[in-house]
Amino acid sequence: MWEDFPRLTAIAAGYAAEWVAAAKASGSRVRYWEIGNEECGLRDTLMPVERYAQLVREFARQMRAADPGIVILATGGDAAWNRRLLELAGDSFDMLTFHPYCHACTEDLDPWWKEYFPAPVLSAAEYRTIAYDRLLVAYDIALQRQRRWLEKNLVRPLRGTGKGLAFTEYNIAGNDPLMYGQGQALVIATQLLQFAEQGADIAVYWAAYAWHWELTALDPPIGHFPAGEAFKLLSGNLRGRLYSVEVNSPRLAYKSLGAGAPALRAWAFADAQKAGLVLINWNPWRPAEITIQAPAFLADGTCHVSVLWNDRLSIRAPQDRAEKWQHAIMRDKRRATRLEGKHLEHLQLSVVNGCVVLKLPPAGIAVLTGRPAHQGSPAAS
């Protein structure tokens, strides 16, 4: 079946080169080009890595002839696929890409998906009947498994190669009960932060609902989209290098699901002009009482706080159909000074003895920013 592969590949690569040339001539400034889609066996028509490497080399040769300034992305897979691809075609592409959808249950997935996702947290029967708060905890455990899988299969094989890492699709399952609720916002925000911490250069949120590919950015099914607000919150504040911060927090667990990661997650970021923390409370039942010791961003006694929370983890709950949607995005532009006892009631924020004290609602996301006072990371508890 592969006799005509070189000839057909050259023809297809010619079409791709014409597309690149047209984009350049039109001034569209398209820089990134991904060759193929999930060729690593995520589809029922598996392409051997040797054939895909041959395809990448030919496509890259013709596309770069049309525009030498483009960045070429190749499909990644497990560690064996990635190492072999780097060996055969590493000089032809710039970045390795993968589509790390996060699933709390993988039993109902097609076999070619299961190979590339960690063991399921929930059985299919549990997934169809589980309460939304427990489902959020299951997703938290699934995220930690996904992080370890990506580290082993993509991050480590790329070390020392000079290649970039891109996730050109990611989300939760399109028909998941948490879709469009605060639960989805927590999952995709945590994914994005973990990707950045693992050194990813690109992460593209794939907006899909029930696999009908409904673009929520153009036609949202509801009036308020927590995931979109989470993106606004992060993109409007994150600067410089991002790294996780050790947090003194109880671990999240729910009966048969066992112990998960700490309920409170924190990441620090900073550049010369701005420093801050991202805090995510994965506990769906209780607020997080947070004390940040000697924050690096209180250079002038100023701390800006933005909080995203929603008391609806899912839009499928009966009360969501009967009641008006409840949500709040709180952005405070005032200054929280070092004055003892200064308290912003609606944010439940205070600054005492040089420490920021914040009460973060259940399933809430907060970003604290200010001018960096010194190098080093703040500590949260």
C-alpha positions as CSV (number, residue, x, y, z in Angstrom):
1,M,0.0,0.0,0.0
2,W,3.0,2.3,0.4
3,E,4.4,2.0,-3.2
4,D,3.0,5.4,-4.3
5,F,3.8,7.1,-1.0
6,P,6.9,9.1,-2.1
7,R,5.1,10.4,-5.2
8,L,1.9,11.3,-3.5
9,T,3.8,12.9,-0.6
10,A,5.7,15.1,-3.0
11,I,2.4,16.2,-4.7
12,A,0.7,16.9,-1.3
13,A,3.8,18.8,-0.2
14,G,3.6,20.9,-3.3
15,Y,0.0,22.0,-2.4
16,A,1.2,22.8,1.1
17,A,4.0,24.9,-0.3
18,E,1.5,26.8,-2.5
19,W,-0.5,27.5,0.6
20,V,2.6,28.8,2.4
21,A,3.5,31.0,-0.5
22,A,0.0,32.4,-0.8
23,A,-0.1,33.3,2.9
24,K,3.3,35.0,2.6
25,A,2.2,37.0,-0.5
26,S,-1.1,38.1,1.1
27,G,0.7,39.5,4.1
28,S,-1.2,37.1,6.5
29,R,2.0,36.5,8.5
30,V,1.2,32.9,9.2
31,R,4.3,31.7,11.1
32,Y,3.5,28.3,12.5
33,W,2.6,25.3,10.3
34,E,1.7,21.8,11.7
35,I,2.2,18.9,9.4
36,G,-0.6,16.4,9.7
37,N,-3.0,15.8,12.6
38,E,-2.5,13.1,15.2
39,E,-0.5,10.9,12.9
40,C,1.1,9.0,15.8
41,G,-1.7,6.4,16.1
42,L,-4.4,8.5,17.7
43,R,-6.5,7.6,14.6
44,D,-7.6,4.2,13.4
45,T,-5.3,4.5,10.3
46,L,-1.9,4.4,12.0
47,M,1.0,5.8,10.0
48,P,4.3,4.2,10.9
49,V,6.8,6.7,12.3
50,E,9.2,6.0,9.5
51,R,6.6,7.0,6.9
52,Y,5.6,10.1,8.8
53,A,9.3,11.1,9.1
54,Q,9.6,10.8,5.3
55,L,6.5,13.0,4.9
56,V,7.8,15.6,7.3
57,R,11.1,15.8,5.5
58,E,9.4,16.4,2.1
59,F,6.8,18.8,3.4
60,A,9.4,20.8,5.3
61,R,11.7,21.0,2.2
62,Q,9.0,22.4,-0.1
63,M,7.3,24.6,2.5
64,R,10.6,26.2,3.6
65,A,11.5,26.9,-0.1
66,A,8.3,28.9,-0.2
67,D,9.0,30.8,3.0
68,P,12.3,30.2,4.9
69,G,11.0,32.0,8.0
70,I,8.2,29.6,8.9
71,V,8.2,27.4,12.0
72,I,7.3,23.8,11.4
73,L,5.5,21.6,13.9
74,A,5.5,17.7,13.7
75,T,3.1,15.4,15.4
76,G,4.4,13.8,18.6
77,G,3.3,10.6,20.4
78,D,4.8,8.4,23.1
79,A,8.5,8.4,23.9
80,A,9.4,5.7,21.4
81,W,7.6,7.5,18.6
82,N,9.2,10.9,19.5
83,R,12.8,9.5,19.8
84,R,12.5,7.8,16.5
85,L,11.0,10.8,14.8
86,L,13.8,13.0,16.1
87,E,16.3,10.5,14.8
88,L,14.9,10.3,11.3
89,A,13.6,13.9,10.7
90,G,14.9,16.0,13.6
91,D,16.6,18.4,11.2
92,S,13.4,19.1,9.3
93,F,11.1,20.5,12.1
94,D,11.3,23.0,14.9
95,M,8.7,21.9,17.4
96,L,6.9,18.8,18.5
97,T,3.2,18.9,19.1
98,F,0.6,16.8,20.9
99,H,-3.1,17.0,21.8
100,P,-3.4,16.4,25.5
101,Y,-7.1,16.2,26.2
102,C,-7.8,15.4,29.8
103,H,-10.3,12.6,30.6
104,A,-11.6,11.5,33.9
105,C,-12.9,8.4,32.2
106,T,-11.4,6.7,29.1
107,E,-13.4,3.5,29.0
108,D,-15.7,4.8,26.3
109,L,-13.0,6.1,24.1
110,D,-11.9,4.5,20.9
111,P,-9.0,2.1,21.3
112,W,-6.5,4.3,19.5
113,W,-7.2,7.1,22.1
114,K,-6.7,4.9,25.1
115,E,-3.1,4.1,24.3
116,Y,-2.1,7.7,24.7
117,F,-3.9,8.6,27.9
118,P,-3.2,7.5,31.5
119,A,-5.4,5.0,33.3
120,P,-8.9,6.2,33.9
121,V,-9.9,7.6,37.3
122,L,-13.5,6.6,36.9
123,S,-15.3,3.7,35.3
124,A,-17.9,4.4,32.6
125,A,-20.7,3.6,35.0
126,E,-19.3,6.0,37.7
127,Y,-18.7,8.7,35.1
128,R,-22.4,8.7,33.9
129,T,-23.8,9.1,37.4
130,I,-21.1,10.9,39.5
131,A,-21.9,14.1,41.3
132,Y,-20.2,17.2,39.9
133,D,-18.1,18.0,43.0
134,R,-16.7,14.4,43.0
135,L,-16.1,14.7,39.2
136,L,-14.0,17.7,39.8
137,V,-11.8,15.8,42.2
138,A,-11.5,13.0,39.7
139,Y,-10.3,15.5,37.1
140,D,-7.7,16.8,39.6
141,I,-6.3,13.3,39.9
142,A,-6.4,12.8,36.1
143,L,-4.5,16.0,35.6
144,Q,-1.7,14.8,37.8
145,R,-1.5,11.6,35.8
146,Q,-1.5,13.5,32.6
147,R,1.3,15.7,33.8
148,R,3.5,12.7,34.6
149,W,2.7,11.1,31.2
150,L,3.7,14.3,29.3
151,E,6.9,14.6,31.3
152,K,7.9,11.0,30.5
153,N,6.9,10.9,26.8
154,L,7.4,14.5,25.5
155,V,9.4,16.7,27.9
156,R,12.2,14.3,28.6
157,P,12.8,13.1,24.9
158,L,13.0,16.8,23.9
159,R,15.6,17.8,26.4
160,G,18.9,18.9,24.8
161,T,17.4,18.8,21.3
162,G,16.7,22.5,20.9
163,K,13.2,21.7,19.8
164,G,10.1,23.5,21.1
165,L,7.0,21.9,22.6
166,A,3.5,22.8,21.5
167,F,0.1,21.6,22.5
168,T,-2.1,22.6,19.5
169,E,-5.3,21.2,21.0
170,Y,-6.3,20.7,24.6
171,N,-9.6,20.7,26.6
172,I,-11.7,18.3,28.6
173,A,-14.0,15.8,26.8
174,G,-16.5,17.7,24.6
175,N,-19.6,16.1,26.2
176,D,-18.3,16.3,29.8
177,P,-20.8,17.5,32.4
178,L,-18.4,20.2,33.5
179,M,-18.2,21.8,30.1
180,Y,-19.0,25.5,30.2
181,G,-19.1,25.5,34.0
182,Q,-16.5,26.6,36.7
183,G,-15.3,23.0,36.8
184,Q,-14.0,23.3,33.2
185,A,-12.4,26.6,34.0
186,L,-10.3,25.0,36.8
187,V,-9.2,22.1,34.6
188,I,-8.1,24.1,31.6
189,A,-6.5,26.8,33.7
190,T,-4.5,24.2,35.6
191,Q,-3.6,22.5,32.3
192,L,-2.3,25.7,30.8
193,L,-0.2,26.5,33.9
194,Q,1.2,23.0,34.0
195,F,2.0,23.2,30.2
196,A,3.9,26.5,30.8
197,E,5.8,25.1,33.7
198,Q,6.8,22.1,31.6
199,G,8.3,24.4,29.0
200,A,5.6,24.4,26.4
201,D,5.8,27.3,23.9
202,I,2.3,27.0,22.5
203,A,-1.0,25.8,24.0
204,V,-4.2,26.1,22.0
205,Y,-7.6,25.6,23.6
206,W,-9.8,23.6,21.3
207,A,-13.4,24.9,21.8
208,A,-15.7,21.9,21.2
209,Y,-19.0,20.9,22.6
210,A,-20.3,17.3,22.2
211,W,-17.8,17.0,19.4
212,H,-19.9,19.3,17.2
213,W,-17.0,21.7,17.1
214,E,-19.1,24.6,18.3
215,L,-16.9,27.7,18.5
216,T,-17.8,29.2,21.9
217,A,-15.9,32.3,21.2
218,L,-18.2,33.2,18.4
219,D,-21.5,31.7,19.6
220,P,-21.4,30.8,23.3
221,P,-24.3,28.6,24.4
222,I,-24.6,30.5,27.7
223,G,-24.3,34.1,28.6
224,H,-21.2,33.6,30.8
225,F,-18.2,31.4,30.0
226,P,-15.9,30.8,33.0
227,A,-13.2,29.2,30.9
228,G,-13.0,32.3,28.7
229,E,-12.8,34.5,31.8
230,A,-10.0,32.3,33.2
231,F,-8.0,32.8,30.0
232,K,-8.6,36.6,30.2
233,L,-7.5,36.5,33.8
234,L,-4.2,34.7,33.0
235,S,-3.3,36.3,29.8
236,G,-3.9,39.8,31.3
237,N,-1.5,39.2,34.1
238,L,1.1,36.5,33.5
239,R,4.6,37.7,32.8
240,G,8.1,36.3,32.5
241,R,9.0,32.9,33.8
242,L,6.4,30.7,35.5
243,Y,7.2,28.1,38.2
244,S,5.2,26.2,40.8
245,V,5.3,27.2,44.5
246,E,5.4,24.8,47.4
247,V,2.1,25.1,49.3
248,N,1.2,23.9,52.8
249,S,-2.2,22.5,52.0
250,P,-4.3,19.5,52.8
251,R,-4.6,16.9,50.1
252,L,-7.9,16.6,48.2
253,A,-9.6,13.3,48.5
254,Y,-13.1,11.9,48.2
255,K,-13.8,8.3,49.4
256,S,-12.9,5.7,46.8
257,L,-11.0,8.2,44.6
258,G,-8.2,8.3,47.2
259,A,-5.7,11.1,47.9
260,G,-5.1,13.6,45.2
261,A,-2.8,16.6,44.9
262,P,-2.9,19.5,47.4
263,A,-6.2,21.2,47.4
264,L,-4.5,24.6,46.9
265,R,-2.2,25.0,43.9
266,A,0.1,28.0,43.4
267,W,2.4,29.3,40.6
268,A,4.7,32.4,40.8
269,F,5.7,34.6,37.9
270,A,7.9,37.7,37.5
271,D,9.7,39.9,35.2
272,A,11.4,43.3,35.8
273,Q,8.1,45.2,36.0
274,K,5.6,42.7,37.4
275,A,5.4,39.9,39.8
276,G,2.6,37.8,41.2
277,L,0.9,34.5,42.1
278,V,-1.8,32.4,40.6
279,L,-3.8,30.5,43.2
280,I,-6.4,27.8,42.4
281,N,-8.6,26.3,45.1
282,W,-9.5,22.8,43.8
283,N,-11.6,22.1,46.9
284,P,-15.3,22.3,45.6
285,W,-16.7,22.3,49.2
286,R,-14.6,24.7,51.3
287,P,-12.9,28.1,50.8
288,A,-9.1,28.3,51.1
289,E,-7.7,30.4,53.9
290,I,-4.4,31.6,52.3
291,T,-1.5,33.5,54.0
292,I,1.3,34.6,51.7
293,Q,4.5,35.4,53.6
294,A,6.7,38.2,52.6
295,P,5.3,38.6,49.1
296,A,7.8,39.7,46.5
297,F,5.3,42.0,44.9
298,L,4.7,44.4,47.8
299,A,7.5,46.8,46.8
300,D,5.3,49.9,47.4
301,G,2.6,48.3,49.6
302,T,0.4,47.7,46.6
303,C,-1.3,44.4,45.8
304,H,-3.8,44.1,43.0
305,V,-6.2,41.1,43.3
306,S,-8.4,39.4,40.7
307,V,-10.7,36.5,41.6
308,L,-12.8,34.3,39.3
309,W,-15.3,32.1,41.0
310,N,-18.7,30.5,40.2
311,D,-21.0,28.5,42.4
312,R,-22.0,26.3,39.4
313,L,-19.4,23.6,38.6
314,S,-21.7,22.5,35.8
315,I,-24.5,24.1,33.8
316,R,-26.4,20.8,33.8
317,A,-27.6,21.0,37.4
318,P,-31.4,21.3,37.8
319,Q,-31.0,24.6,39.7
320,D,-29.1,26.0,36.8
321,R,-32.2,25.6,34.6
322,A,-34.5,27.0,37.1
323,E,-32.4,29.9,38.4
324,K,-30.5,32.7,36.8
325,W,-26.8,31.9,36.4
326,Q,-24.7,33.0,39.3
327,H,-21.2,34.3,38.6
328,A,-18.8,37.0,39.7
329,I,-15.5,38.3,38.4
330,M,-14.0,40.6,40.9
331,R,-11.3,43.0,40.0
332,D,-10.1,45.5,42.6
333,K,-8.2,48.5,41.3
334,R,-7.6,50.0,44.7
335,R,-4.5,49.6,46.9
336,A,-4.3,47.2,49.7
337,T,-1.9,49.0,52.0
338,R,0.3,47.6,54.9
339,L,-2.1,49.3,57.4
340,E,-3.0,46.8,60.1
341,G,-6.5,45.5,59.8
342,K,-7.1,47.0,56.3
343,H,-9.8,44.7,54.8
344,L,-11.5,44.6,51.5
345,E,-14.8,42.9,52.4
346,H,-15.9,41.8,49.0
347,L,-12.5,40.2,48.3
348,Q,-11.9,39.0,51.8
349,L,-8.4,40.3,51.5
350,S,-6.2,41.8,54.2
351,V,-2.5,42.7,54.5
352,V,-1.2,42.0,58.0
353,N,2.4,42.3,59.2
354,G,3.6,42.3,55.6
355,C,1.6,39.2,54.7
356,V,-1.3,39.0,52.3
357,V,-4.2,37.1,53.7
358,L,-6.9,35.9,51.2
359,K,-10.0,33.8,51.5
360,L,-10.5,32.1,48.1
361,P,-14.0,30.7,47.5
362,P,-14.4,27.0,46.7
363,A,-13.3,26.2,43.1
364,G,-11.9,29.7,42.8
365,I,-9.0,31.2,40.9
366,A,-7.1,34.2,42.1
367,V,-4.2,36.3,40.6
368,L,-2.3,38.6,42.9
369,T,0.1,41.1,41.2
370,G,2.3,44.0,42.1
371,R,5.8,45.5,41.5
372,P,8.6,43.1,42.4
373,A,10.4,44.1,45.5
374,H,13.3,41.6,45.1
375,Q,14.2,38.4,43.4
376,G,12.8,35.2,45.0
377,S,9.5,33.5,45.3
378,P,6.8,34.1,47.9
379,A,5.6,31.3,50.1
380,A,1.9,30.4,50.4
381,S,0.1,28.3,53.0
